[in-house]
Amino acid sequence: RLQRDIHSGQSSASAAVIGGGGDAKSNAITGSDSLLQYRLLEELSKAWTEHRITMVMVRDIFMYMDRTYVPQQRKRPVYDLGLWLFRRVVWERSMGDDEDRVDESGGLSMSNVNNSIEDHPTMAMKMTTTTLGNVASTLLLQVIHQDRLDRLDDAPQRMALLRSLVQMLLELAHASNGAYADAASSFRRGGGAAATAAANVSGVNMPVYERDFEEAFLGESQDFYRVESTSRLSHGISSETTNSGNNSSSSLSAANNDDDEDGKPAAKYSAMEYVHRAQSRLQEERVRASTLDLPASTRAALLRIVETELIERHARTLVEMEGSGFASILKVVASSPAIGSVAAASGPGGGVGSSRMMMPAGGDSSESSVVIDHERIKDLASMYELFSRVPSSVNHLRDALSERIKIDGRALVKDQENNVAPPAAFVKGILAMRERFHAVVTDAMKGEKKAQKRMKESFEDFLNADARAANCLAVYVDELLRVGLRGADERKVSMELDRVIVIFRYLSDKDVFEAYYKNHLAKRLLGNKSGSEEAERAMVSLLKAECGYQFTSKLEGMFNDMRISKETAEKYRSHKKSLNNTVSNDSRDAENGGKPVDVEVSVLTTGYWPSQNVAPCILPPAVKAAMDRFQKYYLNTYTGRKLSWQTSTGSAEIRATFHPQKGSSK
């Protein structure tokens, strides 16, 4: 009865189901052919449902026999026997047997059957005898293929039917011969010599689901997405596809090269359009796998195939694609102009788009003049999210990031070498670069540790080529502490100094920076040109936190010397007042009108301050007399010390009266 039910539906549907040619559109599940093809699957599902219900009833009737006689005699349990019989008699029944032929009015013939299997190479390669299961499996794959092309009528109902048939295959997977004593006799009753030959070829003990559906389903999925992915990219069909060694994608190519549902020609996708398409495809496959209730192993294998074909095979192309690839977008992000410039007002150029929102770093233009193109960073984030599904593909993104940083950094170094830009401009360029690429790593690449490491290594690569970067950074800090932070609040001071420390971390030879910094600090302290003592000490504290006490001990000693020098100067002024000498008794003061010269001395500790080999300065007698009086006071106050005058680091204020020339009123 099961055979009659199946073949009554098959007799009128077989010609339409298995007689299609290689043209993908001729196999579309639409129109009258759709109804005939759909009927075969419906009849198969209906027969399976009725058979399963019947076997449950029979199992309940023979429950006692299943518990006693069957285990003792090593017989097959009743329900398992029913599954095995359905597999042998219905699913694996050869369509070449005489009892399976129908009259001419039904349209079924062996030539049509064989043509159908030959038209599906994935099935033809592993099937030598055509069975009802072969035809049904081919139909299942055709329905899934049409669903992927969004050409399936009544998709929810048909996918529900496919779900029931997939569950049937999964349950039939348990219907193997096993080690039962009745296996041989039952096998001989299953369908004659043709069935025996089919079983020997396909393997009786091989699960039906894996043999007849999963293998072909995964193979067709790979072919489908291989053709689609290569046809969607602007570079056309790649050599990867032509060398695949599988001609089964010829019919898929004809379907996939049509215009997309949004009307866009298939081979005109940009990198970002491809990324969005791939994300949509991955989501569709997850939903389809859930709808069909595929096993976890099949879902995992399917997603791996889709990710390999859509992402891994084209990762480098998506990164390097001219005008829209990851590298091109990164170049636009890295070259965003400063706020207030003409370029910033007119919008960024490039081949990725002309109207994008550009925001200052931190969202406040008063704090930073660096523009962050957040819209394009969103594009980079979409590409990273897609690539992260295949971890090895993310290496291409990291390589592009590293290469962009090195190219831009070396361009800044070259400008500095050619004296195109002053040192402060060089450091500002580095800071702007760092903020933009930090936004890329943090926002687009989700703060990935490996990306952070590559960014750090890339900055170190060009900053440590010579001592130029350390010198420029010291000059920049000098300008910042002289005038840049004058009158700034604590928050702004902290923010600016933190940015400096970020670049300082990239320097491998930090002692070189310390030497340059100490020279500039000495000039600021001795010349009283520091904009803020709090900012000076904050900078030293940050350096101490980065490199330890030993690194900043001399710098802290310089501040300590300046504090002690101020105290000494106050004491010396009090000492001079106590003498009440308004008129000097030293003849050397005669050139100053007999008044002693006021002198303020900074007593510096040898070893803390940068040493200078400068020829001694010849001082006026009045100044020399003032210095001698201070030295006498200091050595009397602090015994056991020795003073060595560093006149090259001092300054003098000269007041002069210029008399008019003879005969002139001026």
BANU-998007 format. One line per 3 residues: number of its first residue (from 1); their letters; for each residue y, x, z of C-alpha. Coordinates in Angstrom, 2 decimals. Layout:
BEGIN
NUM = a = Y:X:Z ~ ...
This chain:
BEGIN
1 = rlq = 0.00:0.00:0.00 ~ 2.36:2.87:0.78 ~ 1.68:4.39:-2.63
4 = rdi = 2.36:1.07:-4.36 ~ 5.66:0.63:-2.49 ~ 6.79:4.12:-3.36
7 = hsg = 5.79:3.97:-7.01 ~ 7.14:0.47:-7.54 ~ 10.55:1.88:-6.72
10 = qss = 9.90:5.13:-8.50 ~ 8.66:3.68:-11.78 ~ 12.07:2.28:-12.74
13 = asa = 14.09:5.10:-11.19 ~ 12.24:8.22:-12.26 ~ 13.64:8.55:-15.75
16 = avi = 17.22:8.44:-14.50 ~ 16.48:10.64:-11.51 ~ 14.57:13.45:-13.13
19 = ggg = 15.62:13.26:-16.74 ~ 19.15:14.69:-16.32 ~ 20.20:17.80:-18.19
22 = gda = 22.16:20.83:-17.13 ~ 25.57:19.18:-17.28 ~ 26.75:18.64:-13.73
25 = ksn = 28.64:15.47:-14.59 ~ 25.54:13.88:-16.13 ~ 23.85:14.18:-12.73
28 = ait = 26.68:12.47:-10.86 ~ 25.39:9.77:-8.51 ~ 27.44:6.98:-10.06
31 = gsd = 26.94:3.87:-12.18 ~ 23.58:2.39:-13.14 ~ 21.78:5.72:-12.79
34 = sll = 23.02:5.82:-9.22 ~ 21.30:2.57:-8.36 ~ 17.99:3.67:-9.86
37 = qyr = 18.06:7.03:-8.15 ~ 19.17:5.54:-4.88 ~ 16.32:3.04:-5.02
40 = lle = 13.66:5.74:-4.96 ~ 15.12:7.27:-1.81 ~ 15.46:3.82:-0.24
43 = els = 11.83:2.97:-0.98 ~ 10.71:6.29:0.45 ~ 12.74:5.73:3.60
46 = kaw = 11.49:2.17:3.91 ~ 7.86:3.24:3.47 ~ 8.28:5.95:6.09
49 = teh = 9.87:3.57:8.58 ~ 7.08:1.02:8.16 ~ 4.40:3.71:8.34
52 = rit = 5.87:5.12:11.51 ~ 6.04:1.73:13.19 ~ 2.44:1.03:12.16
55 = mvm = 1.20:4.35:13.49 ~ 2.89:3.77:16.83 ~ 1.03:0.48:17.11
58 = vrd = -2.27:2.08:16.09 ~ -1.71:4.92:18.56 ~ -1.21:2.44:21.38
61 = ifm = -4.42:0.63:20.41 ~ -6.45:3.85:20.42 ~ -4.73:5.38:23.43
64 = ymd = -7.99:5.72:25.41 ~ -9.70:7.43:22.48 ~ -6.78:9.85:22.17
67 = rty = -7.16:10.80:25.83 ~ -10.95:11.25:25.93 ~ -12.84:11.50:22.63
70 = vpq = -10.19:13.31:20.52 ~ -9.75:16.37:22.82 ~ -13.50:16.70:23.39
73 = qrk = -14.37:16.62:19.71 ~ -11.33:18.67:18.65 ~ -10.12:15.84:16.47
76 = rpv = -6.55:15.18:15.42 ~ -4.62:12.67:17.60 ~ -4.11:9.31:15.94
79 = ydl = -0.34:9.57:15.49 ~ -0.56:13.15:14.21 ~ -3.28:12.07:11.81
82 = glw = -0.95:9.39:10.48 ~ 1.77:11.98:9.92 ~ -0.65:14.29:8.20
85 = lfr = -1.93:11.50:5.93 ~ 1.63:10.51:4.96 ~ 2.36:14.10:4.11
88 = rvv = -0.78:14.59:2.00 ~ -1.03:11.15:0.39 ~ 2.66:10.35:-0.17
91 = wer = 4.92:13.37:0.10 ~ 2.61:16.02:-1.40 ~ 0.83:13.72:-3.83
94 = smg = 0.82:15.21:-7.30 ~ 2.62:13.09:-9.86 ~ 0.14:14.36:-12.46
97 = dde = -2.77:12.37:-10.99 ~ -3.97:9.47:-13.14 ~ -3.36:6.91:-10.42
100 = drv = 0.30:7.97:-10.24 ~ 1.07:7.28:-13.89 ~ 2.94:4.12:-14.86
103 = des = 3.25:2.30:-18.11 ~ 5.86:3.08:-20.72 ~ 8.14:0.31:-19.53
106 = ggl = 8.63:2.19:-16.27 ~ 9.96:5.25:-18.04 ~ 7.96:7.76:-15.98
109 = sms = 6.30:10.65:-17.79 ~ 5.25:14.17:-16.85 ~ 7.73:15.67:-19.31
112 = nvn = 10.60:13.96:-17.54 ~ 9.27:15.03:-14.16 ~ 8.94:18.68:-15.18
115 = nsi = 12.35:18.64:-16.83 ~ 13.90:17.53:-13.54 ~ 12.36:20.38:-11.58
118 = edh = 13.27:22.91:-14.26 ~ 16.87:21.67:-14.11 ~ 16.91:22.60:-10.42
121 = ptm = 16.04:26.34:-10.44 ~ 15.91:26.61:-6.64 ~ 13.04:24.12:-6.61
124 = amk = 11.42:25.34:-9.84 ~ 11.03:28.91:-8.59 ~ 8.72:27.85:-5.78
127 = mtt = 6.99:24.73:-7.17 ~ 4.20:24.93:-9.72 ~ 2.97:21.35:-9.30
130 = ttl = 5.41:18.43:-9.35 ~ 5.04:16.10:-6.38 ~ 6.93:13.12:-5.11
133 = gnv = 8.36:15.40:-2.42 ~ 9.76:17.72:-5.09 ~ 11.56:14.86:-6.81
136 = ast = 12.88:13.43:-3.53 ~ 14.08:16.87:-2.39 ~ 15.89:17.34:-5.70
139 = lll = 17.57:13.97:-5.23 ~ 18.61:14.88:-1.69 ~ 20.27:18.06:-2.94
142 = qvi = 22.00:16.18:-5.77 ~ 23.45:13.65:-3.34 ~ 24.74:16.45:-1.10
145 = hqd = 26.19:18.24:-4.14 ~ 28.05:15.12:-5.26 ~ 29.32:14.58:-1.73
148 = rld = 30.76:18.11:-1.76 ~ 32.55:17.26:-4.99 ~ 33.82:14.02:-3.43
151 = rld = 32.18:12.01:-6.22 ~ 29.72:10.06:-4.12 ~ 30.01:6.26:-4.11
154 = dap = 29.28:4.54:-0.80 ~ 29.15:7.93:0.88 ~ 28.62:6.68:4.49
157 = qrm = 25.62:4.53:3.52 ~ 24.05:7.21:1.36 ~ 24.56:9.93:3.93
160 = all = 22.92:7.66:6.51 ~ 19.93:7.35:4.16 ~ 19.79:11.13:3.79
163 = rsl = 19.89:11.47:7.56 ~ 16.79:9.27:7.92 ~ 14.93:11.28:5.26
166 = vqm = 15.86:14.58:6.89 ~ 14.52:13.26:10.18 ~ 11.33:12.26:8.34
169 = lle = 10.90:15.82:7.07 ~ 11.46:17.20:10.53 ~ 8.77:14.95:11.95
172 = lah = 6.37:15.73:9.10 ~ 6.87:19.40:9.93 ~ 4.47:18.86:12.84
175 = asn = 1.76:17.50:10.51 ~ 0.01:20.81:9.76 ~ -3.74:21.25:9.43
178 = gay = -4.04:23.06:12.72 ~ -7.45:24.01:14.12 ~ -8.95:20.55:14.06
181 = ada = -12.57:19.92:13.19 ~ -11.56:17.11:10.83 ~ -9.10:19.15:8.80
184 = ass = -11.33:19.92:5.81 ~ -12.74:16.42:5.39 ~ -9.35:14.80:5.80
187 = frr = -7.87:17.23:3.30 ~ -10.50:16.29:0.71 ~ -9.66:12.64:1.15
190 = ggg = -5.92:13.34:0.82 ~ -5.45:13.23:-2.93 ~ -7.99:15.06:-5.00
193 = aaa = -8.00:18.40:-6.75 ~ -4.33:18.30:-7.69 ~ -3.31:17.89:-4.07
196 = taa = -5.61:20.72:-3.09 ~ -4.00:23.00:-5.65 ~ -0.49:22.03:-4.51
199 = anv = -1.42:22.70:-0.89 ~ -2.83:26.11:-1.73 ~ 0.34:27.06:-3.57
202 = sgv = 2.87:25.82:-1.04 ~ 0.94:26.57:2.12 ~ -0.50:23.68:4.12
205 = nmp = 0.52:25.08:7.46 ~ 4.13:25.73:6.38 ~ 6.48:23.12:7.89
208 = vye = 7.54:20.56:5.30 ~ 11.21:20.63:6.30 ~ 11.62:24.37:5.80
211 = rdf = 9.49:24.48:2.64 ~ 10.78:21.46:0.75 ~ 14.36:21.07:1.98
214 = eea = 15.93:23.78:4.12 ~ 15.22:26.70:1.80 ~ 16.50:24.86:-1.29
217 = flg = 19.44:23.35:0.62 ~ 20.65:26.73:1.85 ~ 20.13:28.31:-1.57
220 = esq = 22.12:25.61:-3.33 ~ 24.87:25.80:-0.71 ~ 25.16:29.53:-1.34
223 = dfy = 25.37:29.01:-5.11 ~ 27.91:26.22:-4.77 ~ 30.33:28.13:-2.56
226 = rve = 29.88:31.38:-4.44 ~ 31.03:29.74:-7.67 ~ 33.76:27.69:-6.04
229 = sts = 35.26:30.57:-4.08 ~ 35.49:32.90:-7.06 ~ 36.93:30.19:-9.31
232 = rls = 39.64:29.30:-6.78 ~ 41.18:32.75:-6.57 ~ 43.70:33.81:-9.15
235 = hgi = 41.70:36.91:-10.15 ~ 39.02:34.72:-11.73 ~ 35.27:35.11:-11.56
238 = sse = 34.49:38.41:-9.88 ~ 31.75:40.86:-10.63 ~ 30.13:39.81:-7.38
241 = ttn = 29.21:36.48:-8.96 ~ 28.12:37.85:-12.31 ~ 25.83:40.31:-10.56
244 = sgn = 24.32:37.76:-8.22 ~ 21.18:37.55:-10.32 ~ 20.97:33.77:-9.95
247 = nss = 21.64:31.53:-12.92 ~ 21.38:28.34:-10.91 ~ 25.14:28.16:-10.51
250 = ssl = 25.79:27.37:-14.19 ~ 25.87:23.62:-13.65 ~ 27.88:24.00:-10.46
253 = saa = 30.45:26.10:-12.28 ~ 31.06:23.37:-14.77 ~ 31.83:20.96:-11.96
256 = nnd = 33.77:23.32:-9.74 ~ 36.09:24.57:-12.49 ~ 37.58:21.12:-12.96
259 = dde = 40.94:20.27:-11.49 ~ 40.86:19.86:-7.75 ~ 41.41:16.45:-6.17
262 = dgk = 45.05:17.37:-5.58 ~ 45.52:18.01:-9.31 ~ 45.84:21.81:-9.02
265 = paa = 43.91:23.84:-11.61 ~ 40.93:25.48:-9.91 ~ 41.77:29.08:-10.72
268 = kys = 45.41:28.95:-9.62 ~ 45.07:29.09:-5.85 ~ 47.25:31.53:-3.92
271 = ame = 45.83:33.34:-0.92 ~ 47.24:30.88:1.60 ~ 46.12:27.86:-0.43
274 = yvh = 42.66:29.38:-0.57 ~ 42.72:29.91:3.21 ~ 43.57:26.27:3.86
277 = raq = 40.91:25.19:1.37 ~ 38.29:27.37:3.04 ~ 39.19:25.99:6.46
280 = srl = 38.82:22.48:5.08 ~ 35.45:23.34:3.55 ~ 34.14:24.77:6.80
283 = qee = 35.17:21.63:8.65 ~ 33.52:19.47:5.98 ~ 30.25:21.35:6.34
286 = rvr = 30.31:20.99:10.12 ~ 30.87:17.24:9.78 ~ 28.17:16.96:7.08
289 = ast = 25.66:18.87:9.20 ~ 26.43:16.59:12.12 ~ 26.13:13.48:9.94
292 = ldl = 22.73:14.60:8.65 ~ 21.74:15.67:12.17 ~ 20.45:18.98:10.89
295 = pas = 18.66:21.27:13.36 ~ 20.74:23.90:15.13 ~ 19.02:26.69:13.18
298 = tra = 19.93:25.08:9.84 ~ 23.52:24.48:10.93 ~ 23.92:28.09:12.00
301 = all = 22.41:29.39:8.75 ~ 24.58:27.02:6.69 ~ 27.79:28.10:8.39
304 = riv = 26.83:31.75:7.99 ~ 26.34:31.21:4.26 ~ 29.64:29.36:3.86
307 = ete = 31.51:32.00:5.88 ~ 29.93:34.79:3.85 ~ 30.76:33.23:0.49
310 = lie = 34.23:31.94:1.34 ~ 35.44:34.73:3.65 ~ 33.45:37.94:3.71
313 = rha = 32.98:38.30:-0.07 ~ 36.71:37.82:-0.74 ~ 38.29:39.30:2.38
316 = rtl = 39.76:42.32:0.64 ~ 41.08:40.20:-2.24 ~ 42.82:37.81:0.17
319 = vem = 44.45:40.75:1.93 ~ 45.58:42.57:-1.19 ~ 46.48:39.60:-3.43
322 = egs = 49.89:40.27:-4.98 ~ 52.65:38.02:-3.70 ~ 50.60:35.86:-1.35
325 = gfa = 48.00:38.06:0.35 ~ 48.07:39.19:3.96 ~ 49.67:42.52:3.05
328 = sil = 52.42:40.83:1.00 ~ 53.27:38.36:3.75 ~ 53.26:41.17:6.28
331 = kvv = 55.71:43.11:4.12 ~ 58.10:40.14:4.10 ~ 57.83:39.76:7.89
334 = ass = 58.45:43.47:8.39 ~ 61.55:43.52:6.16 ~ 63.35:40.54:7.71
337 = pai = 67.10:41.36:7.85 ~ 69.17:41.54:11.01 ~ 70.94:38.43:12.27
340 = gsv = 74.37:37.96:10.77 ~ 73.64:39.88:7.57 ~ 74.08:38.34:4.14
343 = aaa = 70.35:38.52:3.49 ~ 69.58:36.68:6.70 ~ 72.02:33.92:5.81
346 = sgp = 70.58:33.44:2.32 ~ 66.94:33.54:3.45 ~ 64.19:36.10:2.92
349 = ggg = 63.01:37.05:-0.53 ~ 59.55:37.83:-1.75 ~ 56.78:36.03:-3.52
352 = vgs = 55.54:33.94:-0.62 ~ 58.33:31.40:-0.37 ~ 62.07:31.06:-0.31
355 = srm = 62.78:28.66:2.52 ~ 61.42:29.73:5.89 ~ 62.67:29.41:9.45
358 = mmp = 63.76:32.75:10.88 ~ 64.40:33.12:14.60 ~ 65.60:36.04:16.74
361 = agg = 63.08:37.72:18.96 ~ 62.88:35.92:22.26 ~ 64.68:32.91:20.79
364 = dss = 68.16:34.10:21.83 ~ 70.41:35.87:19.35 ~ 72.54:37.22:22.20
367 = ess = 69.64:39.30:23.44 ~ 68.28:40.73:20.19 ~ 69.41:41.17:16.60
370 = vvi = 65.80:41.31:15.35 ~ 64.69:38.41:13.17 ~ 61.14:37.10:13.53
373 = dhe = 59.92:35.01:10.60 ~ 57.79:32.58:12.58 ~ 56.85:30.45:9.58
376 = rik = 55.21:33.35:7.81 ~ 53.62:34.48:11.05 ~ 51.97:31.05:11.11
379 = dla = 50.53:31.85:7.68 ~ 49.21:35.15:9.00 ~ 47.73:33.31:11.98
382 = smy = 45.89:30.92:9.65 ~ 44.39:33.82:7.75 ~ 43.41:35.62:10.96
385 = elf = 41.79:32.46:12.32 ~ 39.71:32.17:9.15 ~ 38.76:35.86:9.09
388 = srv = 37.84:35.87:12.77 ~ 34.79:33.77:11.91 ~ 33.38:36.92:10.28
391 = pss = 34.35:39.74:12.67 ~ 33.77:42.50:10.11 ~ 36.37:40.90:7.81
394 = vnh = 39.12:41.28:10.42 ~ 39.01:45.04:9.79 ~ 40.80:44.39:6.49
397 = lrd = 43.65:42.70:8.37 ~ 43.91:45.55:10.86 ~ 43.92:48.08:8.01
400 = als = 46.75:46.21:6.27 ~ 48.72:46.07:9.52 ~ 48.26:49.79:10.13
403 = eri = 49.22:50.72:6.58 ~ 52.38:48.58:6.67 ~ 53.53:50.18:9.94
406 = kid = 52.96:53.69:8.61 ~ 54.80:53.00:5.34 ~ 57.84:51.51:7.07
409 = gra = 57.84:54.18:9.77 ~ 57.67:57.07:7.31 ~ 60.56:55.53:5.37
412 = lvk = 62.69:55.63:8.54 ~ 61.66:59.24:9.20 ~ 62.58:60.20:5.65
415 = dqe = 66.04:58.60:6.04 ~ 66.52:60.61:9.21 ~ 65.45:63.81:7.50
418 = nnv = 67.94:63.21:4.68 ~ 70.73:62.40:7.18 ~ 71.00:58.92:5.69
421 = app = 70.99:57.34:9.16 ~ 72.13:58.68:12.55 ~ 69.59:59.11:15.39
424 = aaf = 70.61:55.87:17.08 ~ 70.03:53.93:13.84 ~ 66.58:55.51:13.54
427 = vkg = 65.61:54.31:17.02 ~ 67.04:50.84:16.39 ~ 64.91:50.65:13.26
430 = ila = 61.81:51.61:15.26 ~ 62.63:49.01:17.92 ~ 63.08:46.32:15.27
433 = mre = 59.79:47.32:13.65 ~ 58.00:47.23:16.95 ~ 59.28:43.75:17.84
436 = rfh = 58.26:42.30:14.50 ~ 54.80:43.82:14.48 ~ 54.34:42.96:18.14
439 = avv = 55.02:39.33:17.19 ~ 52.43:39.61:14.42 ~ 49.78:41.01:16.77
442 = tda = 50.61:38.66:19.63 ~ 51.14:35.40:17.75 ~ 49.24:35.78:14.48
445 = mkg = 46.34:37.91:15.74 ~ 46.13:36.27:19.16 ~ 46.89:39.49:21.02
448 = ekk = 43.60:41.03:19.89 ~ 42.90:44.32:21.69 ~ 41.73:46.13:18.56
451 = aqk = 44.86:45.08:16.67 ~ 47.03:46.28:19.55 ~ 45.23:49.62:19.46
454 = rmk = 45.70:49.98:15.71 ~ 49.40:49.18:16.03 ~ 49.80:51.79:18.77
457 = esf = 47.94:54.43:16.75 ~ 50.04:53.68:13.67 ~ 53.33:54.12:15.52
460 = edf = 52.05:57.33:17.08 ~ 51.05:58.61:13.65 ~ 54.58:58.90:12.25
463 = lna = 56.52:59.29:15.51 ~ 54.63:62.43:16.51 ~ 54.86:64.23:13.16
466 = dar = 57.54:66.48:14.73 ~ 60.03:66.49:17.64 ~ 62.54:64.41:15.70
469 = aan = 61.58:61.11:17.30 ~ 61.88:62.51:20.86 ~ 65.35:63.89:20.11
472 = cla = 66.52:60.65:18.46 ~ 65.23:58.58:21.36 ~ 67.08:60.79:23.87
475 = vyv = 70.31:60.43:21.84 ~ 69.86:56.66:21.69 ~ 69.35:56.44:25.46
478 = del = 72.42:58.63:25.95 ~ 74.59:56.26:23.89 ~ 73.07:53.29:25.66
481 = lrv = 73.82:54.63:29.14 ~ 77.29:55.85:28.19 ~ 78.72:52.69:26.63
484 = glr = 75.93:50.38:25.54 ~ 75.20:48.98:29.02 ~ 78.70:49.18:30.44
487 = gad = 79.39:45.91:32.20 ~ 75.92:44.51:31.42 ~ 74.09:42.38:33.97
490 = erk = 70.82:43.45:35.58 ~ 68.70:41.33:33.22 ~ 70.12:42.86:30.06
493 = vsm = 69.85:46.38:31.50 ~ 66.20:45.80:32.34 ~ 65.44:44.36:28.91
496 = eld = 67.07:47.22:26.98 ~ 65.45:49.93:29.07 ~ 62.04:48.28:28.76
499 = rvi = 62.38:48.43:24.96 ~ 63.13:52.16:25.20 ~ 60.05:52.73:27.37
502 = vif = 57.88:51.00:24.78 ~ 58.86:53.62:22.19 ~ 58.58:56.37:24.82
505 = ryl = 54.91:55.47:25.32 ~ 54.19:56.30:21.68 ~ 55.38:59.92:22.13
508 = sdk = 52.49:62.31:22.66 ~ 54.59:65.27:23.87 ~ 56.69:63.60:26.53
511 = dvf = 57.92:66.92:27.91 ~ 59.96:67.38:24.73 ~ 61.72:64.10:25.39
514 = eay = 62.26:65.09:29.02 ~ 64.02:68.29:27.95 ~ 66.35:66.46:25.57
517 = ykn = 66.96:63.71:28.09 ~ 67.80:66.17:30.86 ~ 70.46:67.85:28.71
520 = hla = 72.15:64.54:27.94 ~ 71.87:63.42:31.56 ~ 73.53:66.63:32.78
523 = krl = 76.49:66.06:30.46 ~ 76.85:62.45:31.61 ~ 76.70:63.31:35.30
526 = lgn = 78.96:66.38:35.19 ~ 81.44:64.73:32.82 ~ 81.41:61.48:34.80
529 = ksg = 80.69:59.59:31.58 ~ 77.81:57.43:32.74 ~ 78.44:53.74:32.23
532 = see = 76.36:52.60:35.20 ~ 74.73:54.59:37.97 ~ 72.29:51.70:38.56
535 = aer = 71.19:51.87:34.94 ~ 70.74:55.64:35.21 ~ 68.52:55.32:38.25
538 = amv = 66.62:52.41:36.69 ~ 65.81:54.58:33.68 ~ 64.51:57.39:35.90
541 = sll = 62.41:54.87:37.84 ~ 60.81:53.62:34.63 ~ 60.02:57.17:33.54
544 = kae = 58.55:57.85:36.95 ~ 56.35:54.75:36.68 ~ 55.10:55.94:33.28
547 = cgy = 54.54:59.65:33.94 ~ 54.47:60.12:37.70 ~ 56.64:61.82:40.32
550 = qft = 56.24:65.30:38.92 ~ 57.78:64.29:35.61 ~ 61.00:62.97:37.18
553 = skl = 61.31:65.25:40.20 ~ 63.98:67.39:38.50 ~ 65.86:64.34:37.27
556 = egm = 65.94:62.90:40.76 ~ 67.04:66.30:42.04 ~ 70.04:66.16:39.68
559 = fnd = 71.14:62.83:41.16 ~ 70.66:64.25:44.65 ~ 72.84:67.27:43.80
562 = mri = 75.62:64.98:42.59 ~ 75.47:62.97:45.81 ~ 75.63:66.11:47.98
565 = ske = 78.44:67.52:45.82 ~ 80.56:64.42:46.46 ~ 80.01:64.80:50.20
568 = tae = 80.91:68.52:50.01 ~ 84.08:67.74:48.05 ~ 85.18:65.26:50.73
571 = kyr = 84.61:67.84:53.46 ~ 86.51:70.50:51.52 ~ 89.49:68.20:51.05
574 = shk = 89.52:67.53:54.78 ~ 89.31:71.26:55.40 ~ 92.36:71.93:53.18
577 = ksl = 94.38:69.24:54.94 ~ 93.62:70.80:58.31 ~ 95.17:74.09:57.17
580 = nnt = 98.52:72.39:56.36 ~ 99.24:74.98:53.70 ~ 101.47:73.32:51.15
583 = vsn = 102.56:76.72:49.84 ~ 99.92:79.29:48.94 ~ 100.11:82.82:50.28
586 = dsr = 97.98:84.05:47.35 ~ 100.10:85.81:44.73 ~ 97.76:84.52:42.03
589 = dae = 99.12:81.02:42.58 ~ 102.60:82.12:41.50 ~ 101.99:80.99:37.92
592 = ngg = 101.33:77.51:39.28 ~ 104.69:77.38:41.02 ~ 103.23:78.78:44.20
595 = kpv = 101.05:75.67:44.73 ~ 97.27:75.99:44.99 ~ 95.26:74.49:42.12
598 = dve = 93.16:71.47:43.06 ~ 89.52:72.12:42.23 ~ 86.45:69.89:42.51
601 = vsv = 83.17:71.76:42.52 ~ 79.70:70.36:41.82 ~ 77.08:72.47:43.55
604 = ltt = 73.88:72.35:41.48 ~ 70.39:73.48:42.46 ~ 68.97:76.13:40.18
607 = gyw = 65.81:74.77:38.48 ~ 66.86:71.13:38.44 ~ 69.53:71.49:35.78
610 = psq = 69.17:72.81:32.26 ~ 69.90:76.52:32.09 ~ 72.49:77.79:29.61
613 = nva = 73.07:81.34:28.45 ~ 76.80:81.18:27.85 ~ 79.25:84.07:27.99
616 = pci = 81.43:83.94:31.14 ~ 84.79:82.25:30.76 ~ 87.99:84.22:31.55
619 = lpp = 89.90:81.92:33.90 ~ 93.61:81.95:34.78 ~ 94.40:83.75:38.08
622 = avk = 95.47:80.53:39.80 ~ 92.15:78.87:38.95 ~ 90.22:81.95:40.01
625 = aam = 92.08:81.93:43.36 ~ 91.09:78.27:43.93 ~ 87.47:79.05:43.15
628 = drf = 87.47:81.99:45.56 ~ 88.84:79.82:48.36 ~ 86.08:77.19:47.78
631 = qky = 83.38:79.87:47.66 ~ 84.59:81.33:50.93 ~ 84.52:77.89:52.56
634 = yln = 81.09:77.02:51.16 ~ 79.37:80.27:52.15 ~ 80.84:80.06:55.64
637 = tyt = 79.57:76.49:55.95 ~ 76.15:77.02:54.36 ~ 74.84:80.47:55.20
640 = grk = 72.18:82.21:53.17 ~ 73.18:80.71:49.85 ~ 74.50:82.21:46.66
643 = lsw = 76.84:80.63:44.14 ~ 76.77:81.38:40.42 ~ 79.62:79.76:38.55
646 = qts = 78.76:77.80:35.37 ~ 82.25:77.42:33.95 ~ 80.97:76.20:30.57
649 = tgs = 79.94:72.87:32.12 ~ 83.31:72.29:33.82 ~ 86.51:70.63:32.63
652 = aei = 90.22:71.10:33.34 ~ 93.28:68.89:33.29 ~ 96.40:70.75:32.13
655 = rat = 99.91:69.47:32.63 ~ 102.57:71.20:30.53 ~ 106.29:70.81:29.99
658 = fhp = 107.54:71.73:26.55 ~ 111.24:72.62:26.52 ~ 113.23:71.76:23.42
661 = qkg = 113.89:74.46:20.94 ~ 117.28:76.06:20.88 ~ 119.74:73.85:19.06
664 = ssk = 117.38:70.86:19.15 ~ 117.83:67.70:21.18 ~ 114.08:66.98:21.25
